[in-house]
């Protein structure tokens, strides 16, 4: 009887989980005994780390040929329910019909989404770069600005949240906005931290603030957005910023599907996994990518919601899901090397190493690394089965 591995999601973690599971099955010589299926709306990977950019071509590369090359099926649909007791997944297909799919092992790789708190007007007036559709909506809005009467509000973009996404989005905005509205373009970055860039670490933060000042991004630290309307943004210290554009990047939450899995979750909704990425309270379920919280090393560090961690987590979860069915040893997740590469627009980029985020490269040296990451490392490989399997072992090192 054929056993079934189902992977929910085809993002960075889901794709590599599928390939890794296929590799493990191949190593065991049991291709005819295991069926691997990815369930997601489309056989594509959204390159979410780049959605702050102006050019949105090839931000959702098709992975159909890649999945076929490694022997993985794709079922188009939106996962709605996980029944851990019955080991069954329910999803709606493109026509809206409800489908069910049993599994012997489930890998939850459903990702995360931007979190919108209960701020008046936020749900009606904020843009984001969390999905390709949202990025296109923002781009259309920006391109329409020249058709509006000139005003400080038209010429101003406010970015809320100075994490990696917020910093990169704000840094890109001067280059995008000035050709549209002229030299009166204004970009304001708002964050609740006492100092903008503090979350990136003490070594990097001063350089980040210097870069933002040089490229013309204003900062507001230690405040939060308390209200939004079509004409502007109100901050917690009472400041009112006239703006027709607010881009929200302040906070992420794991897929709501994690709430259907028994067990402990963190404040971001992630399931707290074990070293093998099991959901400990749900037999047969693995959690990976942005749906899991797990130690990266023995120094007290945990994965963050990033493609860097998702790609390794996917490799480990996929391998282990298949290994349990085909009799291979399980692999404990470990990812002690951590880097960040922050795009800071016209200033260049900032590359750091380690959890203490020691700065190694800046300006154009950093930019070259960032471009390599954004255009090569995070994109799906070519559909060459042997070549792909060669870089899919669960301890494969992704970063240099």
C-alpha positions as CSV (number, residue, x, y, z in Angstrom):
1,X,0.0,0.0,0.0
2,X,1.4,3.4,-1.0
3,X,2.1,5.7,1.9
4,X,1.5,9.4,1.5
5,X,3.5,12.5,2.4
6,X,1.6,15.8,2.1
7,X,3.3,19.1,2.2
8,X,1.1,22.1,2.8
9,X,2.7,25.1,1.1
10,X,5.1,25.7,-1.7
11,X,7.2,28.6,-0.4
12,X,10.9,28.3,0.5
13,X,10.3,25.7,3.2
14,X,7.7,23.8,1.3
15,X,9.6,23.5,-1.9
16,X,12.8,22.3,-0.2
17,X,10.8,19.9,2.0
18,X,9.3,18.3,-1.1
19,X,12.7,17.9,-2.8
20,X,14.3,16.6,0.4
21,X,11.5,14.1,1.0
22,X,11.9,12.9,-2.6
23,X,15.7,12.6,-2.1
24,X,15.2,10.5,1.0
25,X,12.8,8.2,-0.8
26,X,15.2,7.8,-3.7
27,X,18.1,7.0,-1.3
28,X,15.9,4.2,0.1
29,X,14.9,3.0,-3.3
30,X,11.2,3.2,-2.5
31,X,9.9,5.6,-5.1
32,X,7.0,3.2,-5.9
33,X,6.0,3.0,-2.3
34,X,5.8,6.7,-1.3
35,X,3.6,9.4,-2.8
36,X,4.7,13.0,-2.2
37,X,2.2,15.8,-2.9
38,X,2.5,19.5,-2.4
39,X,-0.8,21.4,-1.8
40,X,-0.7,25.1,-2.5
41,X,-2.7,27.6,-4.6
42,X,-0.2,27.4,-7.5
43,X,3.0,25.5,-8.3
44,X,5.2,28.5,-7.7
45,X,7.4,30.2,-5.1
46,X,6.8,33.8,-4.2
47,X,10.1,35.6,-3.7
48,X,8.8,37.6,-0.8
49,X,12.1,39.1,0.3
50,X,12.2,41.1,-2.9
51,X,8.6,42.5,-3.0
52,X,9.7,45.9,-1.8
53,X,11.4,46.4,-5.2
54,X,9.9,48.3,-8.0
55,X,10.4,45.7,-10.7
56,X,8.1,42.7,-9.9
57,X,8.9,40.5,-12.8
58,X,9.8,36.8,-12.0
59,X,8.8,37.2,-8.4
60,X,6.7,33.9,-8.5
61,X,8.8,31.4,-10.5
62,X,7.0,28.3,-11.6
63,X,8.2,25.1,-10.0
64,X,6.1,22.6,-12.0
65,X,9.0,21.2,-14.0
66,X,11.2,21.0,-10.8
67,X,8.6,19.1,-8.9
68,X,8.0,16.7,-11.8
69,X,11.8,16.2,-12.2
70,X,12.0,14.9,-8.6
71,X,8.8,12.9,-8.6
72,X,6.6,15.2,-6.6
73,X,2.9,15.9,-7.4
74,X,1.2,19.2,-7.0
75,X,-2.4,19.7,-6.0
76,X,-3.8,23.2,-6.5
77,X,-5.8,24.4,-3.6
78,X,-6.1,26.4,-0.4
79,X,-5.7,24.3,2.8
80,X,-8.6,25.0,5.2
81,X,-8.4,22.2,7.8
82,X,-6.0,19.8,9.4
83,X,-7.5,16.9,11.2
84,X,-4.6,15.5,13.3
85,X,-6.7,12.7,14.7
86,X,-7.8,11.3,11.3
87,X,-4.6,12.3,9.6
88,X,-6.5,14.2,6.9
89,X,-6.1,17.5,5.2
90,X,-9.0,19.4,3.7
91,X,-8.6,22.1,1.0
92,X,-10.6,24.0,-1.6
93,X,-9.6,23.7,-5.2
94,X,-9.7,26.4,-7.8
95,X,-13.4,25.8,-8.5
96,X,-14.2,26.1,-4.8
97,X,-14.9,22.5,-4.4
98,X,-13.9,21.0,-1.0
99,X,-11.3,18.2,-1.2
100,X,-9.8,15.9,1.4
101,X,-6.4,14.2,1.3
102,X,-5.2,11.6,3.8
103,X,-1.6,11.5,4.9
104,X,0.8,9.3,6.7
105,X,3.1,12.3,7.3
106,X,2.2,16.0,7.0
107,X,4.7,18.8,6.6
108,X,3.2,22.1,7.5
109,X,5.0,24.8,5.5
110,X,2.2,27.3,5.2
111,X,4.3,30.3,6.0
112,X,3.3,33.5,7.6
113,X,1.6,36.8,6.9
114,X,1.8,40.4,8.0
115,X,-0.1,41.1,11.2
116,X,-2.5,44.1,11.3
117,X,-3.3,45.2,14.8
118,X,-6.5,47.0,15.8
119,X,-5.4,50.5,14.7
120,X,-8.3,52.7,13.4
121,X,-8.2,52.9,9.6
122,X,-5.3,50.5,9.2
123,X,-7.3,47.8,7.4
124,X,-8.7,50.3,4.9
125,X,-5.7,52.6,4.2
126,X,-2.5,50.6,4.6
127,X,-0.5,48.9,2.0
128,X,2.1,46.1,2.5
129,X,4.7,44.0,0.6
130,X,3.6,40.7,2.1
131,X,2.4,39.1,-1.1
132,X,2.9,39.6,-4.8
133,X,-0.7,40.8,-5.1
134,X,-0.2,43.4,-2.3
135,X,3.1,44.5,-3.9
136,X,1.4,45.1,-7.2
137,X,-1.3,47.0,-5.5
138,X,1.2,49.3,-3.9
139,X,3.1,49.7,-7.1
140,X,-0.1,50.7,-9.0
141,X,-0.9,53.2,-6.2
142,X,2.5,54.8,-6.3
143,X,2.4,55.1,-10.1
144,X,-1.0,56.8,-9.9
145,X,0.4,59.5,-7.5
146,X,1.4,62.0,-10.3
147,X,-2.3,62.1,-11.3
148,X,-3.2,63.6,-7.9
149,X,-2.9,67.3,-7.1
150,X,0.5,68.1,-5.7
151,X,0.5,68.3,-1.9
152,X,2.6,67.2,1.1
153,X,0.3,64.2,1.6
154,X,0.7,63.0,-2.0
155,X,4.5,63.3,-1.8
156,X,4.9,61.4,1.4
157,X,5.3,57.7,2.1
158,X,5.2,56.5,5.7
159,X,6.7,53.0,6.5
160,X,5.6,51.5,9.8
161,X,8.1,49.0,11.3
162,X,11.9,49.0,11.1
163,X,12.6,45.3,10.9
164,X,14.4,44.0,7.9
165,X,11.4,44.4,5.6
166,X,10.6,47.9,6.9
167,X,14.2,49.0,6.5
168,X,14.5,47.7,3.0
169,X,11.2,49.1,2.0
170,X,11.9,52.5,3.3
171,X,15.4,52.5,1.8
172,X,13.9,51.7,-1.7
173,X,11.2,54.4,-1.5
174,X,13.3,57.5,-2.3
175,X,14.4,56.0,-5.5
176,X,10.8,54.9,-6.4
177,X,9.1,58.1,-5.2
178,X,11.2,60.9,-6.6
179,X,10.7,60.2,-10.3
180,X,7.0,60.2,-9.6
181,X,6.5,63.3,-7.5
182,X,9.8,65.2,-7.8
183,X,12.3,66.5,-5.2
184,X,9.5,67.1,-2.6
185,X,9.3,63.4,-2.1
186,X,9.4,62.5,1.6
187,X,9.9,59.1,3.2
188,X,9.3,58.6,7.0
189,X,10.2,55.4,8.8
190,X,8.3,54.8,12.1
191,X,9.3,52.2,14.7
192,X,8.5,51.5,18.4
193,X,12.1,50.7,19.3
194,X,14.0,53.5,21.1
195,X,16.4,53.7,18.2
196,X,15.7,52.8,14.6
197,X,17.8,49.8,13.7
198,X,18.2,48.6,17.2
199,X,16.7,45.2,16.3
200,X,19.5,44.6,13.9
201,X,22.1,44.9,16.7
202,X,24.4,47.4,18.2
203,X,27.1,47.0,15.6
204,X,24.9,47.6,12.6
205,X,22.4,50.1,14.0
206,X,24.6,53.3,13.8
207,X,25.5,52.5,10.2
208,X,21.8,51.9,9.4
209,X,20.8,55.3,10.8
210,X,23.7,56.9,8.9
211,X,22.6,55.3,5.6
212,X,19.0,56.3,6.1
213,X,20.0,59.9,6.7
214,X,22.2,59.9,3.6
215,X,19.5,58.6,1.3
216,X,16.9,61.0,2.7
217,X,14.7,58.8,4.9
218,X,13.4,60.5,8.0
219,X,13.0,58.4,11.2
220,X,10.7,58.4,14.1
221,X,11.7,56.1,17.0
222,X,9.9,55.2,20.2
223,X,6.5,55.8,18.7
224,X,3.7,53.8,17.1
225,X,1.0,54.5,14.6
226,X,-2.3,55.1,16.4
227,X,-4.6,56.0,13.5
228,X,-4.6,56.1,9.7
229,X,-6.9,57.8,7.2
230,X,-6.8,58.7,3.5
231,X,-5.0,62.0,4.3
232,X,-2.4,60.9,6.9
233,X,-0.9,59.0,9.8
234,X,-1.2,59.9,13.5
235,X,1.6,58.8,15.9
236,X,1.4,58.0,19.6
237,X,3.3,61.2,20.5
238,X,0.6,63.2,18.8
239,X,2.5,64.0,15.6
240,X,0.3,64.0,12.4
241,X,2.1,63.2,9.2
242,X,0.2,64.1,6.0
243,X,0.5,61.1,3.7
244,X,-1.5,59.3,1.1
245,X,0.7,56.2,1.5
246,X,1.3,54.0,4.6
247,X,3.2,50.8,4.1
248,X,2.8,48.4,7.1
249,X,5.7,46.0,7.9
250,X,5.3,45.9,11.7
251,X,5.0,42.3,12.7
252,X,4.4,38.8,11.3
253,X,2.2,35.9,12.4
254,X,2.5,32.3,11.4
255,X,-0.2,30.8,9.3
256,X,-3.6,30.4,11.1
257,X,-3.3,26.6,10.3
258,X,-0.9,26.3,13.2
259,X,-3.9,26.9,15.6
260,X,-5.3,23.5,14.3
261,X,-2.3,21.6,15.5
262,X,-2.2,20.5,19.2
263,X,0.7,21.7,21.2
264,X,2.6,24.8,22.4
265,X,2.9,27.9,20.3
266,X,4.9,31.1,20.7
267,X,3.6,34.7,20.5
268,X,3.9,34.7,16.7
269,X,1.7,31.6,16.5
270,X,4.5,29.3,15.6
271,X,4.4,25.7,16.9
272,X,7.3,24.9,19.2
273,X,8.9,21.9,17.5
274,X,11.4,19.4,18.6
275,X,14.9,19.0,17.2
276,X,13.5,16.8,14.3
277,X,10.8,19.4,13.6
278,X,8.0,17.2,14.8
279,X,4.9,18.9,16.2
280,X,5.4,17.1,19.5
281,X,1.7,16.8,20.4
282,X,0.5,15.8,17.0
283,X,1.7,12.4,15.7
284,X,2.7,12.3,12.1
285,X,3.0,16.1,11.7
286,X,6.2,18.1,11.0
287,X,6.3,21.9,11.2
288,X,8.8,23.9,9.2
289,X,9.6,27.4,7.9
290,X,7.7,30.2,9.5
291,X,5.3,27.8,11.2
292,X,7.9,26.4,13.7
293,X,10.0,27.8,16.5
294,X,13.1,25.7,17.1
295,X,16.6,26.1,18.5
296,X,19.2,26.7,15.8
297,X,22.1,25.9,18.1
298,X,23.0,25.1,21.7
299,X,23.6,28.8,22.5
300,X,20.0,29.8,23.1
301,X,19.3,31.1,19.5
302,X,16.1,30.3,17.6
303,X,15.1,30.5,14.0
304,X,13.6,33.7,12.7
305,X,11.0,34.1,9.9
306,X,13.4,34.3,7.0
307,X,14.1,32.4,3.8
308,X,17.6,31.7,5.2
309,X,16.1,29.6,7.9
310,X,13.1,28.3,5.9
311,X,15.3,26.7,3.3
312,X,17.3,24.7,5.8
313,X,14.2,23.9,7.9
314,X,12.4,22.6,4.8
315,X,15.3,20.3,4.0
316,X,15.3,18.8,7.5
317,X,11.5,18.4,7.8
318,X,11.1,16.8,4.4
319,X,13.9,14.4,5.0
320,X,12.6,13.4,8.4
321,X,9.0,13.0,7.1
322,X,10.2,10.5,4.5
323,X,12.9,8.9,6.7
324,X,10.2,7.8,9.2
325,X,8.4,5.9,6.4
326,X,11.4,4.4,4.5
327,X,13.6,3.5,7.5
328,X,16.4,6.1,7.2
329,X,17.9,7.8,10.2
330,X,16.3,11.1,11.3
331,X,18.4,14.3,11.1
332,X,18.3,16.8,13.9
333,X,18.0,20.4,12.8
334,X,21.0,22.7,13.4
335,X,21.8,26.0,11.7
336,X,24.5,27.7,13.9
337,X,25.7,30.1,11.1
338,X,23.5,33.2,10.8
339,X,24.0,36.1,8.5
340,X,21.9,39.2,7.5
341,X,22.2,41.2,4.3
342,X,20.2,44.4,4.5
343,X,19.5,46.4,1.3
344,X,19.8,50.1,2.1
345,X,18.9,51.5,-1.3
346,X,21.3,53.9,-3.0
347,X,23.7,53.7,0.0
348,X,24.4,50.0,-0.8
349,X,23.9,47.1,1.6
350,X,25.0,45.9,5.0
351,X,26.2,42.3,5.5
352,X,26.6,40.9,9.0
353,X,27.7,37.6,10.5
354,X,26.7,35.8,13.7
355,X,23.8,36.5,16.1
356,X,25.8,39.4,17.4
357,X,25.6,40.8,13.8
358,X,29.2,41.8,13.3
359,X,29.4,44.0,10.2
360,X,31.6,42.5,7.5
361,X,30.7,44.3,4.3
362,X,29.0,47.6,3.5
363,X,28.1,49.9,0.6
364,X,28.7,48.3,-2.8
365,X,30.6,45.3,-1.4
366,X,27.5,44.5,0.6
367,X,25.3,45.3,-2.4
368,X,27.0,42.7,-4.6
369,X,26.3,40.0,-2.0
370,X,22.7,41.1,-1.7
371,X,22.2,40.9,-5.4
372,X,23.7,37.4,-5.5
373,X,21.3,36.4,-2.7
374,X,18.3,38.0,-4.3
375,X,18.9,36.7,-7.8
376,X,20.5,33.3,-7.3
377,X,20.5,31.8,-3.9
378,X,16.9,32.1,-3.0
379,X,15.5,31.1,-6.4
380,X,14.5,27.6,-7.2
381,X,17.2,25.5,-9.0
382,X,16.9,24.2,-12.5
383,X,14.9,21.0,-12.9
384,X,17.8,18.6,-12.9
385,X,17.1,15.8,-10.5
386,X,20.7,14.7,-9.8
387,X,22.0,18.2,-9.5
388,X,19.1,19.2,-7.2
389,X,19.5,16.1,-5.0
390,X,23.2,17.0,-4.6
391,X,22.3,20.2,-2.7
392,X,19.3,18.9,-0.8
393,X,20.9,16.8,2.0
394,X,19.5,18.1,5.3
395,X,22.8,19.5,6.6
396,X,23.5,21.4,3.4
397,X,25.0,24.8,4.2
398,X,23.2,27.6,2.3
399,X,25.1,30.7,3.3
400,X,28.9,31.1,2.9
